[in-house]
């Protein structure tokens, strides 16, 4: 092996040293002031994901102003909360023009699926604003499970076998259920606030769910079509690509925990915790993810002339040693963002600046080598009925973890619960268990009525 000069080792050390990071910070700040590179950002959303994104963006020397609509008690630490709906495009337009916003960042899927990208790009006054997210057509990867399945079929991307039914072929759907092996996976085609997926081994229940969705209007238009899918046995993970429509980079991967109960039991939730890195997401398996899933997805979007710039969330399952796509999302996950952003060492705003000119190939993603783990504190009763308005105490006592707010609001000097998932407590560690131990220790400082959390996040990797 060719020996490297001593100076090369010094340069490599310098690149990752605190001195380098500080020097870069001041250089970027200076350049931003001289060449007007600083950014005014409007972030849409109010959950833990938006708290983590706000935390990350505020660290950038490029951040001139950060607004969060509507935000929560935590996002107010990093920017200015604005009382505005995430789907009120006219109000968003007026605000962007008034505040000279140059970057719109939809945190959740709703505005993207509803076409906020197209709304901006088709408006002469707004078209030069950078949108961190896909067009309405691109957001169909999340907005329609049937569209996503057809897309995967067209581009030979591995996924579970499926069939789609609606009111026009309802009886054929019932017959399909009768001959289907169990367990059976039923998915409302559209957005159903994370509640549109049912897995059952009981065919009578499957028929009832299928009927309730299509005939009973259980999820409105989201359930007008139902995807019946093969059940896959394996272990899940989330992989995130950031793409300019031509090039892409891969962010730190994560694994989240959706069930309310220990050992992945009980009802599904929006997510009870997350870990990163994922121990098995390495080597040959990740090579397959890249070659069989990520590359053909980005290439397929370009081939079909679907405008897509922003995040692609790949919900994957590892079956034996093969990756299959369970779902696409057109934004970052929650609570995965709460572990991915702490492990991303790059300046997020600097990465966003590469979107419009399709120059992400110039970016090399750096991951923090430490593990990051998040434990969600949720309201008692969640994901069913739960109380709001309970006083939260002790957040300011947490010193060795990052507390990202999810369902909170500020009233005077008090922070109150305002949702089912209330706080995300994220910690670093040399390994997953060390990071989790720190999060669990920090949780002991926080208190609100009937708080609940899972005590076994990362249980597979002990």
N, C-alpha and C positions, 0 to 999 in steps of 0.2 A: 504494500500500500504506500502510495506517495506521501511523504511527510509534508505537513503544512508548516510554513514559517511561524515562528513564535508570535510574530505580529498578528497573524490571522486569529490565533486563539485570543489575543487581547481584544481584537475587534469584535469577535463573537461575544466575549464577556461584556464588553462595553454596550453592545446592542441591547442586552437584556438587563442592564444595571439600572439602578435608580437614577444615577447621574444622566444616563442617556434619556430616560423618560422625562426628566425635568427639563433637559436641554430642548428636547423635541417640543414639549409643552410651550415653552417660551418662544421658540421659533415659529410654531404654528400660530400662536396668538399674535405675534408681530406681523406675520404674513397676512393673517386675516384682517388686521387693521389697515394694512397698506393696500391690499388688493380687494378689500370688501368681500372676503370669503366667509365671514361669520354668518351664522344661520339663525333665522327666526322660525321656530317650529310650533305647529299646532298638532298635539297628540290627542286622538279621540279615544275615550274610554274611561273606566273608573275602577278597574279591578287590580288584583295583585300584579298582573302582567304589565299594566300601565305604570304601576309604582316602580317596578324593576326597570322598565324602559326609561322612565323619567330619571331615576337614579343614575343610570348609565349615561344618558345623554348630557346630564348636567355636569358630568366629569370632563366633557370635551371642551377644549379651549375655543372651539368653533361655535359654541352655544352662546349666542348673543341674547336670545330670549326664548323661553319655553312656556307654552300655554297648554293646559290640559283641560279638555271638555268631556264630561263635567268634572272629572277627577275625584279625589277622596281626601281624607284628612292627611294621608301620607304623601300624596303627590304634591301637596301644598308646600312641602319642605324643599322641593326641587324646582318648582315653577309656579305659575299663577293659574289657579283653577278658574274656569269660565263656565257659568251656568248655561249650557247649550246642549241640545240633543245631538247624538252622534249621527242621526239620520235626517236632521234638519239642514238640508244642503243649502238652502237659501240663506239661512242664518250663518252657516259656516262660510259661505262665499263672502257675505258682508264683513264678517270678522277678518277674514284673510286679507281683504282689500284694505280695510281700515288699519290693520296692524302691519301691513306689508310682509305677510307671511311668505316665506319662500319654500317651505317644506311641510306638506300635510302627511301625517303618519296615522292612518287608521289602525288602532290597536286590535280591534275585534273584527269578526267576519261580516257583521250586518251591513255596515256602510259599503264594504267592498262588493258584496253580493248584490246590493241595491244600486251599484253603479256609480259610486262617488268618483272613481277614476275618469269615467267617460263624461260625467257632469263637468269636471274641471277641464279636461282636454278639449271639450267641444265649446268652451266659453272663451272668447277672445281675451277677456280680462284675466282669466285664471290659468290659461294653458301653459304658461311658463313656470308654474309652481310644480316642484317635484312631488310626486305622489309615491309613497312607500307602500306599494301594493299593486295588484293586477287590475286589468280591465274587468268589466262585468263578465265578459266571456271567459277570462282566465279564472275568475272567482267561482265559476261553475264547477271547478274541481271540488270545491267544498259545498257549493250551493245545491248540487244535484248529485246524489250518489249514483244514479243511473248514468249520468254523463261521465262521471269519473270512471265507472266500470267500462263503459264503451271506449273511452280514451285509452285505458290500460289494454284493452283487447286489441285496439288498432296498433298499438306500439309494443306489443308483446311484453308487457310489464307483468310480472307474476302477481296474481291475486286469486282469491277464492272464487270457485264457480258460483254462478248466480243466475237468476231470472227476475224480470221486473213485470209487475202487474198493476192494473188500475181498474176503474169501474167498467171499462169496456171488455176486459177479459177476466172479470172477478171469479167466475166459476172455474176457469182454467187454473187460476191461482190456488183455489181450494183443492183441486185435483192434484196440483203440483205438490202441495203440502202433504197430502196423503201418502205419496210415494217417496217423500224426502226422508233421508236418514236423519237421526237425531244425534246431538242437539241441532236445533234449527235457529238460524239468525234472521231476524226480521228488522228491516231498517226503513223508517220513513225517508222518502227520497230527498226532501228538502230540509231546511234548518228547523230543528225542533228543540232548541235550547239545551242540547245534550241529553234529551230524554227520549229520543226517537229510535233507540236501539233496544230490542228485546231478544234475549237468548233463552230458549226453553227446550226441554226434552219432552214436554207434554204436548202432544199434537192437538188436543182439545184447546189448550191455552193458545197454541199457535194460531188455530182457526179464529179464536176470539180476538186476539190481537190484530190479526190481518183484517177481520171484519170491522173492528172498532176504528182502525186507521182509515180504511177506504169508505165504508158505509156510515160509520159513526162520526166521521169528521173529527176524530180525536185530536189531531194536530193541524186542523185546518188544511190549507193548500199544501203544507209540507208533507202530509200523509196521503195525498190524493193518489200518489204512486208509492208502491212498496217494493223494495228490493229484498228478495229471499235469497239467502246466501249460505254457502257451505261453511260449516264450523271448522275452524283450524285449531289444532292443539299445539301450543308452543309458548314462548315467552315474548312479551311485547317490549318495544322500545320506540323512541321518537328520534328521528333524524331531521335536521333542519338545513336547508340550502337557502342561500341568499343569492338571488340572480338578477342580472340586468337585462335578461331576455336572450342573452347570447352566451355570456360567461356565468359561472357560479362559483361560490366558495361554500365550504361546509363549516357550520358552527359546531360547538361542542354538543354531543348527543345527550339524551336524558331518558330516564324512565319514570313515569308517573304512576300513582296508585289511586284508582278511581273509586273503589268500594269504600263504604263508610266503616266497615268492621275489620277487626284484626284478621290477618290471614286472607285478605281479599274476600270478605263475606259481606252480605247485606246489600243494600241499595247502591246503585251507582250515584256518584256525585260529580261535581266539576273537577275534582282532584283533591286528594288529601295529603299529598306530598310528592316529592320528586328527588331523584338523585342524579348526579353526573360526576364522573364518567360512568358508563355502563360497562361492567367488567368483561362481558362477552363481545362487545362491539369493537372488535379489533381483527387484524390479520385477514385471513381468507374471507371470512364472513363479510367484513366491511368492503372488501374488494368487490364482492358480489353485489352488495348494496349499490355501490357506485356504478358498476357496469350494467346491472340488470334493472335498476330502479331510477337512480338520480339522473344519469346521463340521458337515457331514453325519454324521461319526462321532460327535461329542459329542451332537448332536441325536438320532441314531439310538439311541444307548444310552438316552437319557432316554425316547424314545418307546416303546421296548421294556421300559421299567421295569427296566433293568439297573443296579444300584447300582455306580457307578464314581467313586471319588475317588482321585486320585493321578496318576501319569504315564501318558501314552500315547505310545509310541515308534512313529513312522511310518517304516518302512523304504521309501524311495521310489526310483524310477528315473525320470530325465528322458529321455523318448523324443521326439526333436525338441524341441518346447517344451512338451510335455504331461507332467504328473505321473501316474504309476501307482503303486499301492501294491503292494509286493512282500510285505510282512509287517507285522503289528502285534506289538509287545511290550507287556507290561503293567507295565513297569518301565524304568528308565534303561538305556542300553547301556553296554558295556565293551569298548573303551577310550574311548567317546565321553564318558562322565561326566568323565573326566580332563581334557577340554578345555572341556566345557560349564560345570562348576562354577567353574573359574577365571574364566570370562568373565561369569558371572552376578553382577551387583553387588548384587542384592537380598539381604536376610537370608532364608535358606531357612526357618528356623524361624518367622519372622514370616509367611511365605507359608503354611506348614503350618497355622497357627492359623486360617486362613480356610476350611479344608476343611469342617468339620462344620456351620458355619452358612451355607455356600454364599455366601460374600462375596468370592470372588476377583475380582469385578468392581471391587473397590476397590484392586486391586494393579496398578501400572504397572511392567512389567519393564524394568530397565536393563541394557544390555549393555556390558561393557568394550570400548572401540573397538579395542583391540589384538588381534592374532591370538594364538591359543594352539595349540600343536602338541605332540603326544605321540608318543614313540617307545618301543615296548615292547622291553625286554630279555628274551629268552627262553632257556630251557635248551637246550643242544645236543641235537639229535634231535627236539625238539618240532616238529610235533604228533604224532609217533610216540613211540617209547620214549625216555625221557630220565632222567637221574639226579636224585636229590634229595639234600639234605644237604650241598651244597657251600658253603663259606664265602664270604660276600660282603664285599668290602672297598671302601672309598672313598666310601660313601654320604655320610658326614659331610664329605667334601671338596667336595661340590657346593653352590655358593653362589648361582648365578644361574638355577637351575631348581628346580622342585618335584619331589621323588621320591616317587611314590605306590607303596606296596608292593602286590604282587598275590600271588604264590606265595612267601611267606617265613614263617619262624618264628624265634623268639628262643630261643637256648640259652645261658644265662649272659650273657656280654658279646658273644657272637657272633650275627650274623644269618645264617641259612642259607637256601638255596633250598628250596622246598617245593611246587613246582608247575611247570608248563610255562611259563606267562607269569610272570615273576619280578618285574620292576619296570617302572613307567611313568614315563618322564622327560618332564616337561611344562615348556614354556618360553613366555614371552610374547615378542612382537616387533612392530615396526611393520607387518610383513607376514608372510605365511606362511613365506617363505624365511628371513627373519631369525630367526623363532621356531625353525624347524627347525635352523638353524645353531647356535643356542644349545643346543638339546637334544643335538645330535651332539657339540658341544664338551664338555658336561657328562658324557656317557657315557664319555668318555675317562678320567674320574676313577674309574669304577666297574669292579670286576673280580670275576669268579667263573669257575670252570672251564667251558670250552666255551660261553661266552655267545655269543648270536647276536642280530642285529637287522637290520631292513631299512634300507638306506641311501638309499632313494628315496621315502620317504613324501612325499606331496604332489607327486609327479613331474608330474602333468598340468598343474600351475599354475605351472611355472617360466617 
